[in-house]
């Protein structure tokens, strides 16, 4: 047995919200309470650890990230720069050390931050003409390639736009090097794919980085190779993140065929929801909107699935016991998803089937008339607070007054919606304290845009933000009886903080960094 004492624990356990000690046995919490009572449980084999008043929280969960992409991306060129020229400089430096025949990969550029707007293939050619270059945007809904890469993919002026995608073209009709949505696949299909072993090795190296931020759990939205890698790590006892694994829509028939259900799995890896895409993203202005984008009267974004199509896929999944997680960013996409979910709830009730824990991923902007529909249909809002501070200017520029109900944390929560928070890494940093800071202050780290934050009426409390990284993700995963709180019988997944965030200035919350992290009763950081 191990006892942590002289602690300031926020347990999120209703029976005892705060505690000064806890006992751990066989990877689980045995008891939680005051120091005197817990120390009385000790025997001669007990390890007593005095944490000198440190704050203890349950381990945090990122409810939406791309684990394979994040892990592999730790080796990519960082294209999230203030200036386009700096991005090009970094690509040039990487090209010099990239062996002939290999790809220069990068991620994170955002044309909305650059006065020049989108880059071009010709710009990349000037720095790396002899190697294929492929750079994904911050949103992951557009990409930028050089001429070498376009030639390898056979993308020319005569290549038609694929369904659900756009090849950006110049005035002469030639590809500029920018690809949107499904057009990205024209190029990605020719890039050598990493093996499951490659991905497993990358995740193995990425775990310490995630632990160091306070994460002990993730909901992963990458695909088959990621699942294979996670299974091998779990079988070897090397997976030390409680991982919920989504199913890609193209794999749904296979999952149904072999009888997989949401919730099946082990203590560290279980099946989550089937992932659908209803629209694009704000960054490239492909999110599906009810009205056109500001100053773009012909653009209402791209709707990939309407309510009827969602219902068709959803019924196949739900009847087989698989919940849905649907990407929806624009107000039209969210409207279509909510219509489909309302119909699914009616069918679940009529057919006396369980109401599965369906989700909407992102929920970035809603029409005012739709704000109460998530709670009315018991739909979980899987949101990324850090998008708020990253995208605030872009949202105002392209959505105008509609941004009032963008990232509407407080409004949704007050309506009774269960919020779960994540990062969409590598779109944003997976650091949950950056997300907590954004949810509580709606400010960037610099304090921009004001002391009150952007759309200040949508700020939530620290306690509410913490719940959205702990107890609510546990509920979404069907793990509410074993993770997300510090309570008897729960897995001993916890983080030790050098300061008490509840006693800090909200503007400083992003600076919090755990000193120690425990998963399953074992220290994985700061032993």
Residue pairs with C-beta under 8 A, 6 or more apart in sequence:
1 23
1 24
1 25
1 30
1 41
1 42
1 43
1 45
1 46
1 47
2 23
2 24
2 25
2 46
2 47
2 49
2 521
3 21
3 22
3 23
3 24
3 38
3 39
3 41
3 42
3 46
3 47
3 48
3 49
4 21
4 22
4 24
4 49
4 51
4 56
5 20
5 21
5 35
5 38
5 39
5 48
5 49
5 50
5 51
6 20
6 21
6 35
6 50
6 51
6 52
6 53
7 19
7 20
7 21
7 22
7 51
7 53
7 54
7 55
7 56
8 18
8 20
8 53
8 54
8 55
8 56
8 500
9 18
9 19
9 20
9 21
9 22
9 32
9 55
9 56
9 57
9 486
10 17
10 18
10 55
10 56
10 57
10 466
10 502
11 17
11 18
11 19
11 32
11 58
11 485
11 486
11 487
12 58
12 466
12 467
12 470
12 471
12 484
12 485
12 486
13 32
13 485
13 486
13 487
15 487
16 32
16 33
16 487
19 32
19 33
19 34
19 486
20 33
20 34
20 35
20 38
21 32
21 33
21 34
21 35
21 37
21 38
21 39
22 29
22 30
22 31
22 32
22 33
22 38
22 56
22 486
23 29
23 30
23 31
23 32
23 38
23 41
24 30
24 492
24 521
25 521
26 521
27 491
27 492
27 520
27 521
27 522
28 489
28 490
28 491
28 492
28 521
29 486
29 487
29 488
29 489
29 490
29 491
29 492
30 41
30 488
31 37
31 38
31 41
31 488
32 38
32 486
32 487
32 488
39 48
42 48
51 496
54 496
54 497
54 498
54 515
55 496
55 497
55 498
55 499
55 500
55 501
56 486
56 494
56 495
56 496
56 497
57 214
57 466
57 470
57 494
57 495
57 497
58 470
58 471
58 483
58 484
58 485
58 486
58 493
58 494
58 495
59 214
59 215
59 216
59 217
59 242
59 470
59 483
59 493
59 494
59 495
59 517
59 518
59 519
60 213
60 214
60 215
60 216
60 217
60 432
60 469
60 470
60 495
61 215
61 216
61 217
61 218
61 219
61 242
61 420
61 422
61 469
61 470
61 473
61 474
61 477
61 483
61 484
62 210
62 215
62 217
62 218
62 219
62 421
62 422
62 423
62 425
62 430
62 432
62 469
63 219
63 382
63 420
63 421
63 422
63 468
63 469
63 473
63 476
64 219
64 221
64 361
64 362
64 382
64 384
64 422
64 423
64 424
65 218
65 219
65 220
65 221
65 422
65 423
65 424
65 425
65 426
65 430
66 140
66 220
66 221
66 222
66 424
66 425
66 426
66 427
67 203
67 206
67 218
67 220
67 222
67 226
67 230
67 243
68 194
68 199
68 202
68 203
68 220
68 222
68 223
68 225
68 226
68 229
69 107
69 140
69 222
69 426
70 206
70 425
70 426
70 430
71 199
71 202
71 203
71 205
71 206
72 194
72 198
72 199
72 202
73 105
73 107
73 426
74 202
74 205
74 206
74 209
75 105
76 105
76 106
76 107
77 90
77 91
77 94
77 104
77 105
77 106
77 107
77 135
78 90
78 106
78 107
78 108
79 87
79 90
79 91
79 106
79 107
79 108
79 109
79 135
80 107
80 108
80 109
80 110
80 138
81 87
81 90
81 108
81 109
82 113
83 114
84 109
84 114
84 116
84 119
84 123
87 106
87 109
87 119
87 135
88 119
88 123
88 124
88 126
88 127
89 127
90 106
91 104
91 106
91 124
91 127
91 128
91 133
91 135
92 127
92 128
94 104
94 106
94 128
95 104
95 127
95 128
95 130
95 131
95 133
98 104
98 131
100 130
100 131
101 131
102 131
103 131
103 132
103 133
103 134
103 149
103 191
103 192
104 128
104 131
104 132
104 133
104 134
105 134
105 135
106 133
106 134
106 135
106 136
107 135
107 136
107 137
107 138
107 426
108 136
108 137
108 138
108 426
109 119
109 135
109 137
109 138
109 144
110 137
110 138
110 139
110 283
111 117
111 118
111 119
111 137
111 283
112 283
112 393
112 394
112 397
118 144
118 168
118 176
118 178
119 144
119 177
119 178
120 176
120 177
120 178
121 144
121 145
121 146
121 147
121 150
121 175
121 176
121 177
122 147
122 177
123 177
124 133
124 135
124 144
124 145
124 146
124 147
124 177
125 146
125 147
125 148
128 146
128 148
129 146
129 147
129 148
130 148
131 148
132 145
132 146
132 148
132 149
132 152
133 145
133 146
133 148
133 149
134 143
134 144
134 145
134 149
134 187
134 188
134 191
135 143
135 144
135 145
136 142
136 143
136 144
136 184
137 143
137 144
137 283
137 284
138 283
138 390
138 427
138 428
139 281
139 282
139 283
139 284
139 427
140 281
140 424
140 426
140 427
141 180
141 181
141 280
141 281
141 283
141 284
141 286
142 178
142 179
142 180
142 181
142 184
142 281
142 283
142 284
142 286
143 178
143 179
143 184
143 187
143 188
144 177
144 178
144 179
145 153
145 177
145 179
145 187
146 177
147 177
149 187
150 156
150 175
150 177
150 187
152 187
152 190
153 186
153 187
153 189
153 190
155 167
155 175
155 179
155 186
155 187
156 174
156 175
157 169
157 172
157 173
157 174
157 175
159 167
159 175
159 186
161 167
161 183
162 182
162 183
162 185
162 186
163 182
164 181
164 182
164 302
164 304
165 179
165 180
165 181
165 182
165 183
165 184
165 185
165 186
166 179
166 180
166 181
166 183
166 286
167 175
167 179
167 180
167 183
167 186
168 175
168 176
168 177
168 178
168 179
168 180
169 175
169 176
170 176
179 186
179 187
180 280
180 284
180 286
181 280
181 284
181 286
181 302
193 225
194 202
194 225
195 225
196 225
196 228
196 229
196 232
197 229
197 232
199 225
199 226
199 228
199 229
200 229
200 230
200 232
200 233
203 226
203 229
203 230
203 233
203 239
204 233
204 238
207 240
207 241
207 524
208 524
208 525
210 218
210 241
210 430
211 240
211 514
211 517
211 519
211 524
211 525
212 513
212 514
212 517
212 525
213 430
213 431
213 432
213 433
213 513
213 514
214 432
214 433
214 495
214 512
214 513
214 514
214 517
215 241
215 430
215 432
216 241
216 242
216 483
216 493
216 494
216 495
216 517
216 519
217 241
217 242
217 243
217 244
217 473
217 477
217 483
217 493
218 241
218 242
218 243
218 244
219 243
219 244
219 246
219 272
219 382
219 422
219 473
219 476
219 477
220 226
220 230
220 243
220 244
220 245
220 246
220 272
221 246
221 275
221 325
221 361
223 248
223 251
224 248
224 251
226 245
227 245
230 239
230 243
230 245
230 269
231 269
233 239
234 266
234 268
234 269
239 268
239 269
240 268
240 519
240 520
240 522
240 524
241 268
241 519
242 267
242 268
242 477
242 479
242 483
242 491
242 493
242 519
243 268
243 269
243 270
244 270
244 271
244 272
244 476
244 477
245 265
245 269
245 270
245 271
245 272
246 272
246 273
246 274
246 275
246 325
247 255
247 260
247 271
247 272
247 273
247 274
247 275
247 322
248 274
248 275
249 274
249 275
249 276
249 277
249 313
252 274
252 313
252 316
252 317
252 322
253 316
255 271
255 274
255 320
255 322
256 316
256 317
256 320
256 322
259 320
260 271
260 320
260 322
261 271
261 320
261 321
261 322
262 271
262 272
262 273
262 321
262 322
262 323
262 356
262 357
262 478
263 270
263 271
263 477
263 478
264 270
264 271
265 271
267 491
267 520
270 477
270 478
270 479
271 322
272 323
272 325
272 477
273 322
273 323
273 324
273 325
273 357
273 358
273 359
274 313
274 317
274 322
274 323
274 324
274 325
275 325
275 326
275 327
275 361
276 305
276 310
276 313
276 324
276 325
276 326
276 327
277 304
277 305
277 326
277 327
278 288
278 303
278 304
278 305
278 310
278 326
278 327
278 328
278 333
278 334
278 336
278 337
279 286
279 287
279 288
279 301
279 302
279 303
279 304
279 327
279 328
279 329
279 330
279 332
279 333
280 286
280 287
280 288
280 301
280 302
280 304
280 329
280 330
281 287
281 329
282 329
282 330
282 364
282 391
282 394
282 395
282 398
282 399
283 391
283 394
285 293
285 296
285 299
285 301
285 398
286 301
286 302
287 301
287 329
287 330
287 333
287 364
287 365
288 300
288 301
288 302
288 303
288 304
288 329
288 330
288 332
288 333
288 336
289 300
289 301
289 330
289 331
289 332
289 399
289 402
290 300
290 330
290 331
290 332
290 335
290 367
291 300
291 402
292 298
292 299
292 300
293 299
293 300
293 301
293 398
293 399
294 397
294 398
294 399
294 400
296 398
300 332
301 330
301 332
301 333
303 332
303 333
303 336
305 313
305 326
305 336
306 336
307 336
307 337
307 339
307 340
307 343
308 340
310 324
310 326
310 336
310 337
310 340
311 340
311 343
311 344
313 324
314 324
314 340
314 341
314 344
314 358
315 344
315 347
317 323
317 324
318 324
318 344
318 347
318 348
318 353
318 356
318 358
319 353
321 354
321 356
322 356
323 356
323 357
323 358
323 359
324 341
324 344
324 356
324 358
324 359
325 358
325 359
325 360
325 361
325 382
326 337
326 358
326 359
326 360
326 361
327 333
327 361
327 362
328 334
328 336
328 337
328 360
328 361
328 362
328 363
329 362
329 363
329 364
329 365
330 364
330 365
331 365
331 366
331 367
331 370
331 402
334 360
334 363
334 365
334 366
334 367
334 370
335 367
335 370
337 360
338 360
338 370
338 373
338 374
338 377
338 379
341 358
341 377
341 379
342 373
342 376
342 377
344 358
345 355
345 377
345 378
347 353
348 354
348 355
348 356
349 355
355 378
357 380
357 475
357 476
357 478
358 378
358 379
358 380
359 379
359 380
359 381
359 382
359 420
359 476
360 374
360 379
360 380
360 381
360 382
361 382
362 382
362 383
362 384
362 387
362 424
363 374
363 381
363 382
363 383
363 412
364 383
364 387
364 391
364 395
364 406
364 407
365 395
365 399
365 402
365 403
365 405
365 406
365 407
366 405
366 408
367 405
368 405
371 405
371 408
371 411
371 412
371 415
372 415
372 416
373 379
374 380
374 381
374 412
374 415
374 417
375 412
375 415
375 416
375 417
379 417
380 417
380 418
380 419
380 420
380 472
380 475
380 476
381 412
381 417
381 418
381 419
381 420
382 420
382 421
382 422
382 476
383 407
383 409
383 419
383 420
383 421
383 422
384 421
384 422
384 423
384 424
384 427
384 428
384 435
385 407
385 409
385 421
385 435
385 436
385 438
385 439
385 465
386 423
386 428
386 429
386 434
386 435
386 438
387 407
387 424
387 427
387 428
388 406
388 407
388 438
388 439
388 442
388 454
389 438
389 442
389 443
389 444
389 454
390 428
391 406
392 403
392 442
392 449
392 454
392 455
395 403
395 406
396 403
399 406
403 455
404 455
405 411
406 455
407 455
407 458
408 458
409 419
409 439
409 458
409 459
409 460
409 464
410 457
410 458
410 459
410 460
411 457
411 458
412 419
413 419
413 460
413 464
418 472
418 475
418 476
419 464
419 468
419 472
420 468
420 472
420 473
420 476
421 432
421 435
421 439
421 465
421 468
421 469
421 473
422 430
422 435
423 429
423 430
423 431
423 432
423 434
423 435
428 434
431 510
432 469
433 501
433 509
433 510
433 511
433 512
433 513
434 445
434 510
435 465
435 469
436 462
436 465
436 466
436 469
436 501
436 509
436 510
436 512
437 443
437 445
437 506
437 507
437 509
437 510
439 459
439 460
439 464
439 465
439 468
440 459
440 460
440 461
440 462
440 465
440 506
440 509
441 453
441 459
441 506
441 507
441 509
442 453
442 454
442 455
442 456
442 458
442 459
443 449
443 450
443 453
443 454
443 507
445 510
447 507
453 459
462 501
462 502
462 506
462 509
463 502
470 484
470 485
471 480
471 484
471 485
472 484
473 484
474 480
474 482
474 483
474 484
474 485
475 484
477 483
481 489
481 490
482 489
482 490
482 491
483 490
483 491
483 493
484 490
486 494
491 519
491 520
491 521
492 518
492 519
492 520
492 521
493 518
493 519
493 520
494 517
494 518
495 514
495 516
495 517
495 518
496 514
496 515
496 516
496 517
496 518
496 526
497 512
497 514
497 515
498 513
498 515
499 512
501 509
501 512
504 512
514 525
514 526
515 526
516 523
516 525
516 526
516 527
517 523
517 524
517 525
517 526
518 524
